[in-house]
Amino acid sequence: MSDKKNVLVLNCGSSSFKFAIIDTSDGDTKISGLAERLNSNDATITIKHENKKTEKLTADNSHAGAINHLVNVLREKDLIESISAIGHRVVHGGEAFTESSLITDNVIKNIQKVSALAPLHNPANLTGIEAATSAFPSVPQVAVFDTAFHQSIPPHAYLYAIDYKLYKELGVRKYGFHGTSHYYVAHQAAEYLGMPINQSSFITVHLGNGCSVCAIENGQSVDTSLGLTPLEGLAMGTRSGDIDPGLLIFLMNQHGYSADELDNLLNKKSGLLGLSQISNDCRELEEALNNEDQKIKKQAKLALDVFSYRVAKYIASYTCALTHLNGIVFTGGIGENSSYIRQTVCQFLSLLSVSVDQNANNEARFGKLGEIQDSNSKHKILVIPTNEEWVIAQDAARLAIK
């Protein structure tokens, strides 16, 4: 039985990765950081340990180079030998993975099989696994899938109303993402309310640059807004969310858009950025509400109203998926910190008798957990900071540390 409980958590993107060493016995973060703009001349790595330190990666600016640099830093700080497991965030697990898994050759093959469903994410996740295997050849590794929590969604909620052969032959269906975040905040909400998770039902709202809503019945995901890809559902920072699919045919046939141009439009030039023509950052748009230029002010408000209405519409629709509701939970960078968005969303939910206390709402920011509903609200409204790294660390420890 090992007495070491430290897990290195790696969350690799296409040009970046976040990392942390977490002691799963008490939740203490030993070191953390972020490598950005990888595979470019501007690649940097920021290490948060005692005094924050940022360095430029010059010798090797790849994922492998950044991880090797991290290994050297960990060795200097006598942390390398303390790592008992490595936990990786993997975005898409398809139907093959209903829970986290120890990484084997077969697991890697299955991740590769569904990479076409997440071409911007899974290859980067696999790059992180490969680099970590090279750097830590004797340390067991665990894949924690964004999609796994949503594998409890029933067929009537995950199937699209298109030719059934596309599901059977190509796996075309709703998968959902942000699973670790929705799982974490639902469990935190149940604990906060003093309820068993298997008797608790919530609508969890993860709002950041990427956004999703999840209906959780007795601790299990029964519907979620993200779909086959992370493009369906809510309006997001730069993603469109739900649109009429006929729009794509119209733009292709009438205006000559290519598949790549449509992908760029819907994933990078839509959402808050596309609507506002100002920014994809909610903070900048809220600041623009006070701009003296009425045109800028109007566009910022329009973008925030569309964003908030979409959130409210999904929350209302997900009451169909539940038999009871113990609370609405806001999380993610916007969900945790924007009192304006929470207020606006709840104003659209007046028919559900949901309303917020202004003072409590304004105070629920910067990592504070709490309730923000007023005395007239029929349902509790909670703000709970998410901690996906903690979920990944716990799962890695459970599966890999004996």
VEXDREN-2710 file (C-alpha; in Angstrom, 1 decimal):
% VEXDREN-2710
k/r/px/py/pz
1/MET/0.0/0.0/0.0
2/SER/1.5/3.3/-1.1
3/ASP/1.5/6.2/1.3
4/LYS/1.9/8.6/-1.6
5/LYS/-1.3/10.3/-2.7
6/ASN/0.0/12.9/-5.1
7/VAL/-1.5/12.9/-8.6
8/LEU/-0.2/14.9/-11.6
9/VAL/-3.2/16.2/-13.5
10/LEU/-2.7/17.1/-17.1
11/ASN/-5.3/18.9/-19.3
12/CYS/-3.9/19.2/-22.8
13/GLY/-5.3/21.5/-25.5
14/SER/-4.2/21.9/-29.1
15/SER/-1.7/24.6/-28.2
16/SER/-1.6/24.6/-24.4
17/PHE/-1.9/22.5/-21.3
18/LYS/-2.8/23.0/-17.7
19/PHE/-1.2/21.0/-14.9
20/ALA/-1.3/20.5/-11.2
21/ILE/0.0/18.1/-8.6
22/ILE/-2.7/17.5/-6.1
23/ASP/-2.5/15.6/-2.8
24/THR/-5.7/13.5/-2.9
25/SER/-5.6/12.8/0.8
26/ASP/-6.3/16.5/1.6
27/GLY/-6.8/18.4/-1.7
28/ASP/-3.7/20.4/-1.3
29/THR/-2.2/21.7/-4.6
30/LYS/1.6/21.3/-4.5
31/ILE/2.3/23.1/-7.8
32/SER/0.2/24.2/-10.8
33/GLY/0.6/26.1/-14.0
34/LEU/-0.1/26.6/-17.6
35/ALA/1.9/26.2/-20.8
36/GLU/0.6/28.4/-23.6
37/ARG/1.1/29.0/-27.4
38/LEU/2.9/25.7/-27.8
39/ASN/4.5/25.0/-31.2
40/SER/5.2/28.7/-31.7
41/ASN/8.1/31.0/-31.0
42/ASP/6.0/32.7/-28.3
43/ALA/5.6/29.5/-26.2
44/THR/5.7/30.0/-22.5
45/ILE/5.2/28.0/-19.3
46/THR/3.9/29.6/-16.0
47/ILE/4.7/27.7/-12.8
48/LYS/2.7/28.6/-9.7
49/HIS/4.8/27.4/-6.7
50/GLU/5.5/29.8/-3.9
51/ASN/6.5/32.7/-6.1
52/LYS/4.9/32.6/-9.5
53/LYS/7.4/32.1/-12.3
54/THR/7.0/32.4/-16.1
55/GLU/9.5/31.2/-18.6
56/LYS/9.8/31.2/-22.4
57/LEU/10.2/27.8/-24.0
58/THR/13.0/28.1/-26.5
59/ALA/14.8/24.8/-26.8
60/ASP/11.6/22.7/-27.5
61/ASN/8.3/24.5/-27.7
62/SER/6.2/21.3/-28.3
63/HIS/3.9/19.5/-25.9
64/ALA/6.7/17.0/-25.2
65/GLY/9.2/19.8/-24.7
66/ALA/7.0/21.7/-22.3
67/ILE/6.3/18.5/-20.3
68/ASN/10.0/17.7/-20.2
69/HIS/10.6/21.3/-18.9
70/LEU/8.0/20.6/-16.3
71/VAL/9.7/17.4/-15.3
72/ASN/13.0/19.3/-14.8
73/VAL/11.2/21.9/-12.6
74/LEU/9.6/19.1/-10.5
75/ARG/12.9/17.4/-10.1
76/GLU/14.5/20.7/-8.9
77/LYS/11.7/21.1/-6.3
78/ASP/12.0/17.4/-5.2
79/LEU/8.4/16.7/-6.3
80/ILE/9.2/14.2/-9.1
81/GLU/9.3/11.1/-6.8
82/SER/6.1/12.1/-5.0
83/ILE/3.9/11.5/-8.1
84/SER/2.0/8.2/-7.8
85/ALA/-0.4/8.6/-10.7
86/ILE/-1.1/10.9/-13.7
87/GLY/-4.7/11.9/-14.6
88/HIS/-5.5/13.1/-18.0
89/ARG/-8.6/15.0/-19.1
90/VAL/-9.8/13.4/-22.4
91/VAL/-12.6/15.3/-24.1
92/HIS/-14.4/12.6/-26.1
93/GLY/-14.8/8.9/-25.1
94/GLY/-17.7/8.1/-27.4
95/GLU/-19.8/5.2/-26.2
96/ALA/-16.8/3.1/-25.4
97/PHE/-16.2/4.8/-22.0
98/THR/-18.8/5.2/-19.3
99/GLU/-16.2/5.9/-16.6
100/SER/-12.6/6.8/-16.1
101/SER/-10.1/4.2/-17.2
102/LEU/-6.5/3.1/-16.6
103/ILE/-4.6/3.9/-19.8
104/THR/-3.6/0.9/-21.8
105/ASP/-2.8/0.3/-25.5
106/ASN/-6.5/-0.7/-26.0
107/VAL/-7.8/2.5/-24.3
108/ILE/-5.5/4.6/-26.5
109/LYS/-6.9/2.8/-29.6
110/ASN/-10.4/3.5/-28.5
111/ILE/-9.6/7.2/-27.9
112/GLN/-8.1/7.3/-31.4
113/LYS/-11.3/5.8/-32.9
114/VAL/-13.5/8.6/-31.7
115/SER/-11.0/11.4/-32.4
116/ALA/-12.9/12.3/-35.5
117/LEU/-15.7/13.4/-33.2
118/ALA/-13.4/15.9/-31.4
119/PRO/-10.6/16.7/-33.9
120/LEU/-9.4/19.7/-32.0
121/HIS/-9.3/18.0/-28.6
122/ASN/-8.6/14.2/-28.6
123/PRO/-5.4/14.4/-30.7
124/ALA/-4.1/17.0/-28.2
125/ASN/-5.1/14.7/-25.3
126/LEU/-3.3/11.8/-26.9
127/THR/-0.2/14.0/-27.4
128/GLY/-0.2/14.7/-23.7
129/ILE/-0.6/11.0/-22.8
130/GLU/2.3/10.2/-25.2
131/ALA/4.6/12.9/-23.7
132/ALA/3.7/11.9/-20.1
133/THR/4.4/8.2/-20.9
134/SER/7.9/9.2/-22.2
135/ALA/8.6/11.5/-19.2
136/PHE/7.1/9.1/-16.5
137/PRO/7.4/5.6/-18.0
138/SER/6.8/3.8/-14.7
139/VAL/3.9/5.9/-13.4
140/PRO/0.3/4.6/-14.0
141/GLN/-1.9/6.9/-16.0
142/VAL/-5.7/7.4/-16.0
143/ALA/-8.0/8.9/-18.7
144/VAL/-11.0/10.9/-17.3
145/PHE/-13.5/11.6/-20.0
146/ASP/-15.7/14.7/-20.4
147/THR/-18.4/12.5/-22.0
148/ALA/-18.5/9.7/-19.4
149/PHE/-20.8/11.3/-16.9
150/HIS/-23.4/11.8/-19.7
151/GLN/-23.5/8.1/-20.7
152/SER/-26.6/7.7/-18.4
153/ILE/-28.6/9.9/-20.8
154/PRO/-31.5/7.8/-22.2
155/PRO/-32.0/7.3/-26.0
156/HIS/-35.0/9.6/-26.3
157/ALA/-32.7/12.4/-25.1
158/TYR/-29.4/11.6/-26.9
159/LEU/-30.8/10.6/-30.4
160/TYR/-31.2/13.1/-33.2
161/ALA/-34.3/12.8/-35.3
162/ILE/-32.4/11.9/-38.5
163/ASP/-31.7/8.6/-40.3
164/TYR/-31.2/6.0/-37.6
165/LYS/-28.4/4.4/-39.7
166/LEU/-26.2/7.4/-39.0
167/TYR/-26.3/6.5/-35.3
168/LYS/-25.8/2.8/-35.8
169/GLU/-23.1/3.1/-38.4
170/LEU/-21.3/6.3/-37.5
171/GLY/-22.2/6.9/-33.9
172/VAL/-24.0/10.2/-34.6
173/ARG/-25.8/11.1/-31.3
174/LYS/-25.5/13.6/-28.5
175/TYR/-22.6/12.8/-26.2
176/GLY/-22.3/16.0/-24.1
177/PHE/-19.2/17.5/-22.5
178/HIS/-18.1/19.3/-19.3
179/GLY/-19.0/16.0/-17.5
180/THR/-16.4/16.4/-14.7
181/SER/-17.7/19.9/-13.9
182/HIS/-21.4/18.9/-13.8
183/TYR/-20.5/15.8/-11.7
184/TYR/-18.5/17.8/-9.3
185/VAL/-20.9/20.7/-8.7
186/ALA/-23.9/18.4/-8.4
187/HIS/-22.1/16.4/-5.6
188/GLN/-21.0/19.7/-3.9
189/ALA/-24.6/21.0/-4.1
190/ALA/-26.0/17.8/-2.5
191/GLU/-23.4/17.9/0.2
192/TYR/-24.1/21.6/0.9
193/LEU/-27.8/20.9/1.2
194/GLY/-27.2/17.9/3.4
195/MET/-28.8/15.5/0.9
196/PRO/-27.7/12.1/-0.5
197/ILE/-26.6/12.6/-4.1
198/ASN/-28.7/9.6/-5.3
199/GLN/-31.8/11.5/-4.1
200/SER/-30.8/14.9/-5.4
201/SER/-31.8/16.5/-8.7
202/PHE/-30.3/19.7/-10.1
203/ILE/-30.0/21.7/-13.2
204/THR/-26.3/22.6/-13.4
205/VAL/-25.2/25.5/-15.6
206/HIS/-21.5/25.7/-16.6
207/LEU/-20.8/29.1/-18.2
208/GLY/-17.4/30.0/-19.5
209/ASN/-16.0/30.4/-23.0
210/GLY/-17.6/27.1/-23.5
211/CYS/-21.1/26.6/-22.0
212/SER/-23.5/23.8/-21.2
213/VAL/-26.5/23.0/-19.1
214/CYS/-27.1/19.6/-17.6
215/ALA/-30.3/18.0/-16.1
216/ILE/-29.2/15.7/-13.2
217/GLU/-31.8/13.3/-11.8
218/ASN/-30.9/11.5/-8.6
219/GLY/-27.2/12.1/-9.2
220/GLN/-27.2/11.0/-12.9
221/SER/-27.0/13.0/-16.1
222/VAL/-30.3/12.6/-18.0
223/ASP/-29.8/15.4/-20.6
224/THR/-27.3/18.0/-21.5
225/SER/-27.0/20.8/-24.0
226/LEU/-23.7/20.0/-25.8
227/GLY/-24.1/17.4/-28.4
228/LEU/-22.1/15.3/-30.9
229/THR/-19.5/18.1/-30.7
230/PRO/-19.0/21.0/-28.3
231/LEU/-20.9/23.3/-30.7
232/GLU/-24.6/22.4/-29.9
233/GLY/-26.7/24.2/-27.3
234/LEU/-26.1/27.5/-25.7
235/ALA/-24.5/30.6/-27.3
236/MET/-20.9/30.6/-26.1
237/GLY/-17.8/32.9/-26.3
238/THR/-17.2/32.3/-30.0
239/ARG/-19.5/29.3/-30.7
240/SER/-23.0/29.7/-32.1
241/GLY/-24.8/27.0/-30.2
242/ASP/-28.1/26.0/-31.7
243/ILE/-28.9/27.3/-35.2
244/ASP/-31.3/26.2/-38.0
245/PRO/-29.3/23.5/-39.9
246/GLY/-30.8/24.9/-43.1
247/LEU/-28.6/28.0/-42.5
248/LEU/-25.6/25.9/-43.5
249/ILE/-27.2/24.7/-46.7
250/PHE/-28.2/28.3/-47.5
251/LEU/-24.7/29.6/-46.9
252/MET/-23.1/26.8/-49.0
253/ASN/-25.5/26.9/-51.9
254/GLN/-26.3/30.6/-52.1
255/HIS/-23.0/32.2/-50.9
256/GLY/-20.4/29.6/-51.7
257/TYR/-19.2/28.8/-48.1
258/SER/-16.9/25.9/-47.8
259/ALA/-16.9/23.4/-44.9
260/ASP/-13.8/25.0/-43.5
261/GLU/-15.4/28.5/-43.7
262/LEU/-18.6/27.2/-42.0
263/ASP/-16.5/25.6/-39.2
264/ASN/-14.6/28.8/-38.7
265/LEU/-17.8/30.9/-38.7
266/LEU/-19.7/28.7/-36.2
267/ASN/-16.7/27.9/-33.8
268/LYS/-14.6/31.0/-33.9
269/LYS/-16.7/34.0/-35.1
270/SER/-20.1/33.5/-33.5
271/GLY/-21.5/33.6/-29.9
272/LEU/-20.8/36.6/-27.8
273/LEU/-18.0/37.7/-30.2
274/GLY/-20.2/37.5/-33.3
275/LEU/-23.2/39.1/-31.8
276/SER/-21.4/42.0/-30.1
277/GLN/-18.7/42.6/-32.7
278/ILE/-16.7/43.6/-29.6
279/SER/-15.4/40.6/-27.6
280/ASN/-16.0/37.1/-26.6
281/ASP/-15.2/38.1/-23.0
282/CYS/-18.2/38.5/-20.8
283/ARG/-16.4/41.0/-18.6
284/GLU/-15.6/43.3/-21.5
285/LEU/-19.2/43.2/-22.6
286/GLU/-20.5/44.1/-19.2
287/GLU/-18.0/47.0/-19.1
288/ALA/-19.3/48.1/-22.5
289/LEU/-22.8/48.4/-21.0
290/ASN/-21.5/51.7/-19.5
291/ASN/-19.9/52.9/-22.7
292/GLU/-20.9/56.4/-23.8
293/ASP/-21.1/55.2/-27.4
294/GLN/-24.7/54.1/-27.7
295/LYS/-24.0/51.7/-30.6
296/ILE/-21.3/49.8/-28.6
297/LYS/-23.6/49.7/-25.5
298/LYS/-26.5/48.4/-27.6
299/GLN/-24.5/45.6/-29.2
300/ALA/-23.0/44.5/-25.9
301/LYS/-26.5/44.4/-24.3
302/LEU/-27.9/42.5/-27.3
303/ALA/-25.2/39.8/-27.1
304/LEU/-25.6/39.4/-23.3
305/ASP/-29.4/39.2/-23.6
306/VAL/-29.2/36.5/-26.3
307/PHE/-26.7/34.6/-24.2
308/SER/-28.8/34.8/-21.1
309/TYR/-32.1/34.0/-22.8
310/ARG/-30.5/30.8/-24.3
311/VAL/-29.4/29.7/-20.9
312/ALA/-32.8/30.4/-19.4
313/LYS/-34.6/28.5/-22.2
314/TYR/-32.5/25.4/-21.6
315/ILE/-33.0/25.5/-17.9
316/ALA/-36.8/25.8/-18.4
317/SER/-36.8/23.0/-20.9
318/TYR/-34.8/20.6/-18.7
319/THR/-37.6/20.6/-16.1
320/CYS/-39.1/18.1/-18.5
321/ALA/-36.3/15.7/-17.8
322/LEU/-36.7/15.8/-14.0
323/THR/-39.3/14.5/-11.5
324/HIS/-38.1/17.0/-8.8
325/LEU/-35.7/19.9/-8.6
326/ASN/-33.6/20.7/-5.6
327/GLY/-31.8/23.6/-7.1
328/ILE/-30.2/25.4/-10.0
329/VAL/-26.4/25.6/-9.8
330/PHE/-24.3/28.1/-11.6
331/THR/-20.6/27.4/-12.2
332/GLY/-17.7/28.1/-14.6
333/GLY/-15.9/31.4/-15.1
334/ILE/-19.0/33.3/-16.0
335/GLY/-21.4/31.4/-13.9
336/GLU/-19.3/31.8/-10.8
337/ASN/-18.4/35.5/-11.2
338/SER/-21.1/37.3/-13.3
339/SER/-23.9/38.5/-11.1
340/TYR/-25.3/40.3/-14.1
341/ILE/-25.7/37.1/-16.2
342/ARG/-27.2/35.2/-13.2
343/GLN/-29.7/38.0/-12.6
344/THR/-30.6/38.3/-16.3
345/VAL/-31.0/34.5/-16.7
346/CYS/-33.3/34.3/-13.6
347/GLN/-35.4/37.2/-14.8
348/PHE/-36.2/35.1/-17.9
349/LEU/-37.4/32.3/-15.5
350/SER/-40.1/34.2/-13.7
351/LEU/-42.7/31.7/-14.7
352/LEU/-40.8/29.1/-12.7
353/SER/-40.9/31.4/-9.7
354/VAL/-37.1/31.8/-9.7
355/SER/-35.7/35.1/-8.3
356/VAL/-32.5/36.3/-6.8
357/ASP/-31.5/38.3/-3.8
358/GLN/-29.5/41.2/-5.2
359/ASN/-27.0/41.5/-2.3
360/ALA/-26.4/37.8/-2.1
361/ASN/-26.0/37.6/-5.9
362/ASN/-23.4/40.5/-5.9
363/GLU/-21.4/38.8/-3.1
364/ALA/-21.3/35.4/-4.8
365/ARG/-18.0/35.9/-6.7
366/PHE/-14.4/34.8/-6.7
367/GLY/-14.7/31.3/-5.4
368/LYS/-17.5/31.8/-2.9
369/LEU/-20.0/29.0/-2.6
370/GLY/-23.5/30.1/-1.6
371/GLU/-27.2/30.6/-2.2
372/ILE/-28.4/33.6/-4.1
373/GLN/-32.2/33.2/-4.2
374/ASP/-34.5/35.6/-2.4
375/SER/-37.4/34.6/-0.1
376/ASN/-39.9/34.6/-3.0
377/SER/-38.0/32.1/-5.1
378/LYS/-39.6/28.6/-5.4
379/HIS/-36.2/27.0/-6.1
380/LYS/-32.8/27.3/-4.5
381/ILE/-30.2/29.0/-6.7
382/LEU/-26.6/28.0/-5.9
383/VAL/-23.2/29.4/-7.0
384/ILE/-20.6/26.7/-6.7
385/PRO/-17.0/27.0/-8.0
386/THR/-16.1/24.0/-10.1
387/ASN/-12.9/22.0/-9.7
388/GLU/-12.4/19.6/-12.6
389/GLU/-8.8/19.0/-11.6
390/TRP/-9.9/17.6/-8.2
391/VAL/-12.3/15.1/-9.9
392/ILE/-9.5/14.0/-12.3
393/ALA/-7.1/13.6/-9.4
394/GLN/-9.6/11.6/-7.3
395/ASP/-10.4/9.2/-10.2
396/ALA/-6.7/8.7/-11.0
397/ALA/-6.0/7.9/-7.3
398/ARG/-8.9/5.5/-7.1
399/LEU/-7.8/3.6/-10.1
400/ALA/-4.1/3.8/-10.0
401/ILE/-2.9/4.1/-6.4
402/LYS/-3.1/0.8/-4.5
END
